[in-house]
Amino acid sequence: MWKILLSVWGSTAAAIGIALYYTHDMRCLWFLLIPALMSFESKD
């Protein structure tokens, strides 16, 4: 379960970091809401 969360949050953070570097616009941080609103279930 933690691997899924790490991959989702990690890829989102990387994309936001790249967007912040190129645009210098803090509105990119709103995209952190995307993984926060997603739900994940593990069937172990």
Residue pairs with C-beta under 8 A, 6 or more apart in sequence:
1 40
1 42
1 44
4 40
4 42
5 40
8 35
8 38
8 40
9 35
12 31
12 32
12 34
12 35
13 32
15 31
16 28
16 29
16 31
16 32
19 25
19 28
19 31
20 26
20 28
20 29
